[in-house]
Amino acid sequence: MQIEQLRDLVLATLADMKARDVTVMDVRDKTAVTDFMVVASGTSDRHVKAIAETVAYRAKEAGEQPLGTEGVGEGEWALIDLNGVVVHVMLPKVRDFYQLERLWSAPARVASRAAAQSS
């Protein structure tokens, strides 16, 4: 499956599960870990769990085995690693606290060697 097809499958699943405030970030130029980061909110811990479980299930159905899942049991923040697409499903209060969109949209800061040596 092409990475864009996997991303679209995730987005369709999030829409079907009525996830809120879905954000897709293309992070190919920021990390080698994944191509797309998807962040969505659930309305309750049960909703977060259901969304995460359904994303993982539909990915498996499509032949994309998740590399791992985290936090599904707790339901405050669930992560589904689909290799080229990493999905975060969170309660709104958790999402507000961590502000992943802001973190991943910040420009990379690279100090020059001369500046680093002079400090």
C-alpha contacts under 8 A as a table, 3 or more apart, distances in Angstrom:
res1	aa1	res2	aa2	distance
1	M	5	Q	6.36
1	M	6	L	6.59
1	M	63	G	7.89
1	M	64	E	7.70
2	Q	5	Q	5.22
2	Q	6	L	6.42
3	I	6	L	5.08
3	I	7	R	6.18
3	I	35	D	7.91
3	I	84	G	6.20
3	I	85	V	7.49
4	E	7	R	4.97
4	E	8	D	6.11
5	Q	8	D	5.01
5	Q	9	L	6.09
6	L	9	L	4.98
6	L	10	V	6.24
6	L	59	A	7.65
6	L	85	V	7.29
7	R	10	V	5.16
7	R	11	L	6.25
7	R	36	F	7.39
7	R	85	V	6.37
8	D	11	L	4.99
8	D	12	A	6.05
9	L	12	A	5.15
9	L	13	T	6.15
9	L	58	R	7.91
9	L	59	A	7.56
10	V	13	T	5.12
10	V	14	L	6.16
10	V	55	V	6.25
10	V	59	A	7.71
11	L	14	L	5.06
11	L	15	A	6.18
12	A	15	A	5.07
12	A	16	D	6.13
13	T	16	D	4.98
13	T	17	M	6.11
13	T	51	I	7.99
13	T	54	T	7.26
13	T	55	V	6.14
13	T	58	R	7.62
14	L	17	M	5.10
14	L	18	K	6.11
14	L	19	A	5.21
14	L	22	V	7.80
14	L	40	A	7.82
14	L	51	I	6.81
14	L	55	V	7.39
15	A	18	K	5.00
15	A	19	A	6.03
16	D	19	A	7.83
17	M	50	A	7.95
17	M	51	I	6.00
19	A	22	V	6.87
19	A	40	A	6.08
19	A	41	S	5.72
19	A	42	G	5.50
19	A	43	T	7.91
19	A	51	I	7.20
20	R	40	A	5.84
20	R	41	S	4.94
20	R	42	G	6.21
20	R	43	T	7.83
21	D	39	V	7.91
21	D	40	A	5.62
21	D	41	S	6.10
22	V	38	V	7.08
22	V	39	V	5.72
22	V	40	A	4.39
22	V	41	S	7.04
23	T	38	V	5.67
23	T	39	V	5.19
23	T	40	A	6.41
23	T	101	E	7.88
24	V	36	F	6.78
24	V	37	M	5.89
24	V	38	V	4.54
24	V	39	V	6.57
25	M	36	F	5.59
25	M	37	M	5.11
25	M	38	V	6.26
25	M	101	E	7.74
25	M	104	W	7.86
26	D	29	D	7.80
26	D	35	D	6.06
26	D	36	F	4.72
26	D	37	M	6.56
27	V	30	K	5.10
27	V	31	T	6.17
27	V	34	T	7.04
27	V	35	D	5.44
27	V	36	F	5.62
27	V	37	M	6.77
27	V	104	W	7.50
28	R	31	T	5.83
28	R	32	A	6.69
28	R	34	T	6.78
28	R	35	D	4.68
28	R	36	F	7.05
30	K	104	W	7.95
30	K	108	A	7.63
31	T	34	T	6.64
31	T	35	D	7.79
32	A	35	D	7.44
33	V	83	N	7.59
33	V	84	G	7.77
34	T	37	M	7.26
34	T	83	N	6.00
34	T	84	G	4.65
34	T	85	V	5.96
34	T	86	V	6.72
35	D	84	G	4.99
35	D	85	V	6.04
36	F	84	G	6.31
36	F	85	V	4.77
36	F	86	V	6.39
37	M	85	V	5.81
37	M	86	V	4.96
37	M	87	V	6.01
37	M	88	H	7.69
38	V	85	V	7.20
38	V	86	V	6.19
38	V	87	V	4.73
38	V	88	H	6.10
39	V	87	V	5.99
39	V	88	H	4.77
39	V	89	V	5.95
39	V	90	M	7.76
39	V	100	L	7.87
39	V	101	E	7.84
40	A	87	V	7.88
40	A	88	H	6.29
40	A	89	V	4.86
40	A	90	M	6.38
41	S	48	V	7.21
41	S	89	V	5.40
41	S	90	M	4.82
41	S	91	L	5.48
41	S	92	P	5.85
41	S	95	R	7.46
42	G	45	D	7.27
42	G	47	H	5.32
42	G	48	V	4.77
42	G	51	I	7.56
42	G	89	V	6.64
42	G	90	M	5.97
42	G	91	L	5.42
42	G	92	P	7.18
43	T	47	H	5.92
43	T	48	V	7.15
43	T	91	L	6.43
43	T	92	P	7.51
44	S	47	H	5.04
44	S	48	V	6.24
44	S	75	G	7.80
44	S	76	E	7.99
44	S	91	L	6.47
45	D	48	V	5.10
45	D	49	K	6.23
45	D	74	E	7.20
45	D	75	G	4.28
45	D	76	E	5.60
45	D	91	L	6.95
46	R	49	K	5.12
46	R	50	A	6.11
46	R	75	G	6.36
47	H	50	A	5.06
47	H	51	I	6.08
47	H	75	G	7.82
48	V	51	I	5.24
48	V	52	A	6.17
48	V	72	V	7.65
48	V	75	G	5.40
48	V	76	E	6.88
48	V	77	W	7.29
48	V	78	A	6.97
48	V	89	V	5.99
48	V	90	M	6.28
48	V	91	L	6.98
49	K	52	A	5.22
49	K	53	E	6.03
49	K	72	V	5.32
49	K	73	G	6.93
49	K	74	E	7.79
49	K	75	G	5.13
49	K	78	A	7.12
50	A	53	E	5.20
50	A	54	T	6.04
51	I	54	T	5.21
51	I	55	V	6.17
51	I	89	V	7.43
52	A	55	V	5.20
52	A	56	A	6.29
52	A	72	V	6.67
52	A	78	A	6.34
52	A	79	L	7.36
52	A	80	I	6.85
52	A	89	V	6.68
53	E	56	A	5.22
53	E	57	Y	6.07
53	E	72	V	7.44
54	T	57	Y	4.95
54	T	58	R	6.01
55	V	58	R	5.35
55	V	59	A	6.13
55	V	80	I	7.77
56	A	59	A	5.20
56	A	60	K	6.26
56	A	65	Q	7.81
56	A	66	P	6.40
56	A	80	I	6.77
57	Y	60	K	5.15
57	Y	61	E	6.22
58	R	61	E	4.89
58	R	62	A	6.23
59	A	62	A	5.09
59	A	63	G	6.41
59	A	64	E	5.03
59	A	65	Q	6.47
59	A	66	P	7.18
59	A	82	L	7.88
60	K	63	G	5.02
60	K	64	E	4.94
60	K	65	Q	4.93
60	K	66	P	7.10
61	E	64	E	7.30
64	E	82	L	7.11
65	Q	82	L	7.03
66	P	69	T	7.23
66	P	80	I	6.77
66	P	81	D	5.66
66	P	82	L	4.65
66	P	83	N	7.25
67	L	80	I	7.85
67	L	81	D	5.43
67	L	82	L	5.78
67	L	83	N	6.40
68	G	80	I	6.12
68	G	81	D	5.31
68	G	82	L	7.50
69	T	72	V	7.02
69	T	78	A	7.19
69	T	79	L	5.45
69	T	80	I	4.58
69	T	81	D	6.19
70	E	78	A	5.59
70	E	79	L	5.09
70	E	80	I	6.75
71	G	74	E	5.46
71	G	75	G	6.26
71	G	76	E	7.26
71	G	77	W	5.73
71	G	78	A	4.47
71	G	79	L	6.49
72	V	75	G	5.28
72	V	76	E	7.99
72	V	77	W	7.17
72	V	78	A	4.87
72	V	79	L	7.37
74	E	77	W	7.43
74	E	78	A	7.96
75	G	78	A	6.27
75	G	90	M	7.58
75	G	91	L	7.89
76	E	90	M	5.55
76	E	91	L	5.39
76	E	94	V	6.94
77	W	88	H	6.89
77	W	89	V	5.68
77	W	90	M	4.30
77	W	91	L	6.57
77	W	94	V	7.15
78	A	88	H	5.77
78	A	89	V	5.16
78	A	90	M	6.34
79	L	86	V	7.13
79	L	87	V	5.58
79	L	88	H	4.64
79	L	89	V	6.46
80	I	86	V	5.85
80	I	87	V	5.07
80	I	88	H	6.64
81	D	84	G	7.94
81	D	85	V	6.55
81	D	86	V	4.62
81	D	87	V	6.43
82	L	85	V	5.10
82	L	86	V	5.69
82	L	87	V	7.73
83	N	86	V	6.59
90	M	94	V	6.15
90	M	95	R	5.82
91	L	94	V	5.38
91	L	95	R	6.23
92	P	95	R	4.98
92	P	96	D	6.03
93	K	96	D	5.12
93	K	97	F	6.25
94	V	97	F	5.09
94	V	98	Y	6.32
95	R	98	Y	5.42
95	R	99	Q	5.70
95	R	100	L	7.26
96	D	99	Q	5.38
99	Q	102	R	5.46
99	Q	103	L	6.39
100	L	103	L	4.93
100	L	104	W	6.07
101	E	104	W	5.34
101	E	105	S	6.02
102	R	105	S	5.16
102	R	106	A	6.22
103	L	106	A	5.59
111	A	115	A	6.39
111	A	116	A	6.25
112	S	115	A	5.27
112	S	116	A	6.20
113	R	116	A	5.11
113	R	117	Q	6.14
114	A	117	Q	5.17
114	A	118	S	6.22
115	A	118	S	5.27
115	A	119	S	6.57
116	A	119	S	5.62
